[in-house]
Amino acid sequence: MGDRPDSVPGKGSLSAPSSLYRGQAGTVRFAVVADVAGGSNDASVLVEATDANTVVVKNVRFGTIMEAQLYGEGFKITPAGAVRIDAEETGEALWQWTIVPVRATRHILRIQGWVLRKNTEGKLVRARPIHHPAIAVDVPIRWFPEWVHDLMDDSLMWFADGANWLKALSGLVAALAVLWAALRAFRGGREGRGDFKPAGR
């Protein structure tokens, strides 16, 4: 299948901080440019990477109108949802997101992007994916008192799962049953040996 008129080969680059502490804000940049023969456009220049945590995105698609959305577990991401860019005049698109880690320790950020086109009704629809690159960000644990918050975050997420509650409750009941059986066996053994003397005499 040939290229669609609104979709051509492109160059892409994704940049993110190498590491962020919990609660510290950082910027993620994703750039896509049209790969024009003899052109000098370079997506890596657009992302303005401040460190080595940059990914060159291969087999990317470029269109006049595009959308991209950033996903990442353990992060608060702004803006949320898909962000649309009209790149018809500039021949380049640059997305920027602010990320704030809410949990440690290492998380993967992923981007979903699409080239848009107008359907027969004149509405913009997603024609094909741009590319779905990913990049890792380390979130080191800060020792006291920050590590306590990370531990609490993980614990709250674990207990928020109803299945985990049932597992914990079942384990507690089983442990109590074993303890009760052990106490009864211990008491019965003492009575059988005559070690147990009723009170009052």
N, C-alpha and C positions, 0 to 999 in steps of 0.2 A: 504494500500500500504506500503511495507517495505521500509527500508532505501536504498537509492541508494549507490553503492559502494563508490562514491566520496562524500557522504554526511552523516555525523554522528552527534549525539547529541553533543552539546557543551555548554560552559559557556561563558557568555558575560558580559561586564561592559562598561559603558559610563560615562565619566567625562568631566565637563565643569566648567568654573568660575561661581561662584554664581552671580556675578555682574561685569559689566564693564561700564566705562564711554564712552561716544561717542568719537571715535577716539583712544581708548585704545585697545591694542592688547591682546589677550588671546589665550590659547591653548585648543582644544577639542581632547580628546583621546577616541578611541573605540577599545576594545580588545576582541578577540574571541579565546578560546582555546578548544581543543578536550576534551570531558568529558569521560576520560578513567577510567574504573573501577579500583579503588585503586590508581588512579593517584593523584598527589599533585598540579597539575596546577591550578592556580587561576587567573582568568581574572582581578580581582580587583587589584592585585599586579602590573599587567602590566600597568594600566592606570596612576599609580603614582599620585593619586588624592591629591591635596593640600588643599582641603576643603571638606565640607560635600555634595557638589553638585555632587553626583555620583549615577548612576542608575544601579542596577543589572538587566541584560537583561536575561529574562527567555525564554525557548523554542527556543533557538538560534541554528542554524545549523553551523557545521564546515565542511570545505572541503579543499582539498589540494591546490586549487587555488580559490581565492575569490576576489570580488570587493565590494567597498563601496563608497558611495557618501554622502556628508553632504549638507543639504539644510537649509536655514534660511532666512526669510524675515527680512530686516533691518540690514543685516550683509554683509561685504565683506569677502569672504571665499577663503582661499588659502591652498592647490591647489583646483582649480575648476574642476568639472567633476569627473568621477569614477576613483578610485585609485585601482590598481590590486596588490595583494600580493600572492606570492607562499609560502605556509606554509607546504609543504610536509615534509621538513627535521626537522623543529623546532616544529611542532605541535601547533603553536600559531601564531596569527596575531595581529599586532598593527597598527592602522591608527592614524595619527595626522594631525590636521588642525589648521591653524592660523585664528582667527576670529577677525574682527574689526567692532564694531557697528557703523552704519552710521545714525541711528535714535533711539530715545527713544520711549517707556519706558520699555516694557517687550516683549520678543520675544521667540519663540519656535524653537529649532534646531531639525531637524529630519535627520535620517540616513536611506538610502536605501542600502541594501547589498544583494549580490547574491553569491551562490556557482556556480562555472563554471565547465563545463565538455566539452570534445571533442565530436563533432558530427561525423556522418559517413564520413564526408569529412576531418576530422582532425582539424576542426576549433573550437576554444573555444566559447562556447555559455553559456548563463545564464540558469542554470538547475532549480534552485529554490531559493526563497528568504532566506537570512540568518535570518533576523528579521528587523523590522522597528521601532527601539526605538526612543524616543523623550526626550528632556530635556529643561528646561526653564532657561533663563539668563535674569536677571534684568539689565536694562540700565537706571540708575537714571538720572534725569534732573539736570544739573549743573546750578545754578542760575547765572545770568548775568556774562559774556556775552554769555555763552554757550547755555542757554535756548532759546536765539533768533535764533540760528542756528537750533535747533530742531523744533521750530515753523515754520521757513522758509522751512525746509525739508517737513514737513507735508503739508504746503500750496502748495508747488510746486507739490507734488504728487497729491494733490486734483485737481489742475488746469490742470495737465497733462492729466487728463481723459477728453476726448472730450464731454462725456455726462454731466459732471459737468459744463463745459463751457456753454452748451446749457441751463442748469437749471439756471445758474447765469444770463445769458442774458435774459431769459424769465422772471425771477423774477424782473430784473431791468426795463424791458419794462412795466410790470404790475404795478410796483411801480410808475413809471413816469405817467402812464395813470391815476392812482388814484389821484396823486398829482395835475395833470392838471384839472381833473374834480372837485376837491375840490376848487381850485383857481377860476374856472369859477363860481361855485355855490356861493362862497363868494362874488365875484364881482357883480354877478347878484342880490344878496340879498341887497347889499349896494345901487345899483342903484334903486331898487324897493322902498327902504325907503327914497329916496331923499338925502342919505348921500353923493352920488357921485356928485361932481361939476366939469364940464369940465374946463380945464385951459384956461385962456385968459380973464376972467372977474372977 
